[in-house]
């Protein structure tokens, strides 16, 4: 079954064909990949064959593996995902790691994650910095439902709020650290994305006005208002946006463009003046 699926995936252009075949079969059987090797000659029953064929067809129609299985690992934590939220990316872990480092120097940090989506960032911050008070917002009720479930399954407390950018906090809150992974893909860039992304992930979690930085232009004045003096800001950006995004950081100092492990601009970090 695995050999046939590997060949079929290769013909259909599915990357890492053998690995994906194994991961999907393991998910269907309710085990990890080690189980496949320990039981390599195990025959599949009729129901298992049916389920496996169904997920194979979903994958060759470019549905991402994470949506098929309903889960994605992030910061070594299990996160539930569906097509109402963006699938957490490994490069976003860098954003969390830098925020955790900043929080470690504070006694009880107040942290806010904007555009939380699946809640991966906020949940990870709450999990690895239990002394922090973590808040998060999103404009999508469906996304917040996923985020709340991820907080529950990882046994952390996050104050989730429905609303646009920092507006849910404007009347009452200030923060030591604000983190944001907002949509930053322009319309022109969106048309060039892989079909797994363009056809299945929510456009509202990807597309941004103007040159892709339109949401950040609205967000940055709000962040300046709600950060404490010397507070930290961490934002994820597109790999072509480093210079332009850094130029937008009026009212902040210690502005740095950080590169991901592929050597591409991926994050801006700064502190409020």
C-alpha positions in Angstrom: 0.0 0.0 0.0 2.8 2.4 0.9 4.8 1.5 -2.2 1.8 2.1 -4.5 1.0 5.4 -2.7 4.6 6.6 -3.0 4.5 6.0 -6.8 1.1 7.6 -7.2 2.2 10.7 -5.2 5.3 11.0 -7.3 3.3 11.0 -10.5 1.0 13.6 -9.1 3.8 15.9 -7.9 3.3 15.5 -4.2 6.6 16.5 -2.5 8.3 14.0 -0.2 6.1 11.3 -1.6 7.2 8.4 0.6 7.2 10.5 3.8 3.7 11.8 3.1 2.4 8.3 2.3 3.7 7.0 5.7 2.4 10.0 7.7 -1.1 9.7 6.2 -1.2 5.9 6.7 0.0 6.3 10.3 -2.8 8.9 10.9 -5.4 6.6 9.4 -4.3 3.7 11.7 -4.0 6.0 14.7 -0.3 5.3 15.3 3.1 6.9 14.6 5.4 6.0 11.8 7.4 3.6 14.0 4.3 1.4 14.2 4.4 1.1 10.4 8.0 -0.3 10.4 7.2 -2.6 13.4 4.2 -4.0 11.6 5.3 -3.6 8.0 3.5 -6.8 6.7 0.2 -6.1 8.5 -2.7 -6.3 6.0 -5.2 -3.4 6.1 -8.8 -4.2 6.6 -11.5 -2.9 4.3 -12.3 0.1 6.4 -8.7 1.1 6.7 -8.2 0.8 3.0 -11.3 3.0 2.4 -10.1 5.7 4.7 -6.6 5.6 3.3 -7.8 6.0 -0.3 -10.0 8.9 0.8 -7.0 10.8 2.4 -4.8 10.0 -0.7 -7.4 11.6 -2.9 -7.6 14.7 -0.7 -3.8 15.0 -0.7 -3.5 14.8 -4.5 -6.0 17.6 -4.8 -3.5 19.7 -2.9 -5.2 19.6 0.5 -2.4 20.1 3.1 -1.5 17.2 5.3 -2.2 19.2 8.4 -5.8 19.8 7.4 -6.3 16.1 6.5 -5.1 15.0 10.0 -6.4 18.0 11.8 -3.2 18.6 13.6 0.2 20.4 13.3 3.1 20.4 15.7 4.4 23.9 16.7 7.1 24.5 19.3 6.9 20.8 20.1 3.2 21.2 21.1 0.2 19.7 19.3 -2.1 22.2 17.7 -5.5 21.5 16.2 -6.0 23.1 12.8 -8.8 23.4 10.2 -9.4 25.4 7.1 -10.5 28.4 9.1 -6.9 29.0 10.3 -3.5 29.3 8.8 -1.3 26.2 9.3 1.5 27.3 11.7 4.9 27.5 10.0 8.2 26.4 11.4 9.7 29.8 10.7 7.2 31.4 13.1 8.8 29.6 16.0 11.6 32.1 15.8 9.0 34.8 16.7 8.0 32.9 19.8 11.6 32.1 20.8 12.6 35.8 20.7 9.5 36.8 22.6 10.2 34.2 25.3 13.8 35.5 25.6 12.5 39.0 26.2 9.8 37.7 28.7 12.5 35.8 30.7 14.0 39.1 31.8 10.6 40.3 33.2 9.1 39.2 36.5 5.5 38.7 35.1 5.3 39.8 31.5 2.1 41.0 29.9 2.1 39.6 26.4 -0.3 40.2 23.5 -0.5 38.2 20.3 -2.4 39.9 17.4 -4.0 37.9 14.6 -3.7 34.8 16.7 -5.4 32.4 14.2 -4.9 28.9 15.6 -3.5 30.4 18.7 -0.2 28.7 18.1 1.9 31.7 19.2 -0.2 32.7 22.2 -0.5 29.1 23.4 3.2 28.5 23.1 4.0 31.7 25.0 1.7 30.7 27.8 3.0 27.2 27.9 6.7 28.1 28.0 6.3 31.2 30.1 3.7 30.3 32.8 4.4 33.4 34.8 3.2 35.6 31.9 -0.3 37.0 31.4 -1.1 36.2 27.8 -3.7 37.9 25.7 -4.7 37.4 22.0 -7.1 38.7 19.4 -8.4 37.8 16.0 -11.1 39.2 13.7 -12.5 35.6 13.1 -14.8 33.9 15.5 -14.0 30.6 13.9 -10.3 31.1 14.4 -10.8 32.0 18.0 -12.7 28.8 18.6 -9.7 26.8 17.3 -7.4 28.9 19.4 -9.4 28.3 22.6 -9.4 24.6 21.9 -5.6 24.6 21.6 -5.3 26.5 24.8 -7.5 23.8 26.5 -5.6 20.8 25.1 -2.3 22.3 26.1 -3.6 23.3 29.5 -2.8 27.0 29.4 -4.8 30.2 30.1 -5.0 32.8 27.3 -7.4 35.8 27.3 -8.8 35.6 23.7 -10.8 38.5 22.4 -12.7 39.1 19.2 -11.8 42.2 17.2 -9.7 44.0 14.7 -6.0 44.2 15.6 -5.4 45.8 19.0 -8.9 47.4 19.2 -10.2 45.0 21.8 -7.5 46.2 24.2 -7.4 50.0 23.4 -9.5 51.1 26.4 -7.9 49.1 29.2 -4.7 47.3 28.6 -0.9 47.9 28.2 1.7 45.3 27.4 5.4 44.5 27.9 5.5 42.5 24.7 3.4 42.6 21.6 3.7 39.9 19.0 2.0 39.8 15.6 2.0 37.5 12.6 -0.5 39.5 10.4 -1.3 38.7 6.8 1.5 40.2 4.6 0.9 38.7 1.1 0.0 41.1 -1.6 -2.5 40.2 -4.3 0.3 39.7 -6.9 2.2 37.4 -4.6 -0.9 35.5 -3.7 -1.4 34.4 -7.2 2.0 32.8 -7.2 1.5 30.7 -4.1 1.5 26.9 -4.1 -2.0 25.4 -4.7 -1.8 23.8 -1.2 -1.9 27.4 0.2 -4.0 29.2 -2.4 -6.7 26.6 -2.7 -7.1 25.6 0.9 -5.8 28.1 3.5 -8.1 31.0 4.4 -7.3 34.0 2.2 -8.1 36.4 5.0 -5.2 35.0 6.9 -2.8 35.6 4.0 -3.8 38.6 1.9 -3.0 42.1 3.0 -3.8 45.5 1.3 -1.4 47.5 -0.8 2.1 46.1 -1.0 1.3 43.5 1.7 2.2 45.8 4.6 -1.2 47.6 4.7 -2.3 45.9 8.0 1.0 46.6 9.7 0.6 50.3 8.8 -2.6 50.4 10.8 -1.2 48.1 13.5 2.0 49.9 14.4 0.4 53.2 15.8 -1.8 51.0 18.0 1.2 49.0 19.2 3.1 52.2 20.1 0.1 53.3 22.1 -0.3 50.1 24.1 3.3 49.1 24.8 4.9 50.2 28.0 8.0 52.3 27.7 10.9 50.0 26.6 8.3 47.4 25.7 9.2 44.9 23.0 7.6 44.4 19.6 8.1 41.3 17.4 6.4 41.0 14.0 6.7 38.5 11.2 7.1 39.8 7.6 7.6 38.5 4.1 11.1 37.9 2.9 11.1 40.9 0.5 9.8 43.3 3.1 12.6 43.8 5.5 13.9 47.2 4.5 10.4 48.7 3.9 9.1 47.3 7.2 12.0 48.6 9.2 11.4 52.1 7.7 7.9 52.0 9.1 9.1 51.7 12.7 8.8 55.4 13.8 8.6 55.7 17.6 10.7 52.5 18.1 14.4 52.0 18.6 16.7 49.0 18.6 15.0 48.1 15.3 16.5 44.9 13.8 15.6 42.8 10.8 16.0 39.2 11.6 16.6 36.4 9.1 15.1 32.9 9.4 17.2 29.7 9.1 17.0 29.9 5.3 18.7 33.3 5.4 15.6 35.3 4.4 14.2 38.4 6.1 11.5 37.1 8.4 11.0 39.2 11.5 11.3 42.8 12.8 12.1 43.2 16.5 12.1 46.6 18.2 11.5 48.4 21.5 9.3 51.4 22.2 11.2 54.6 22.8 
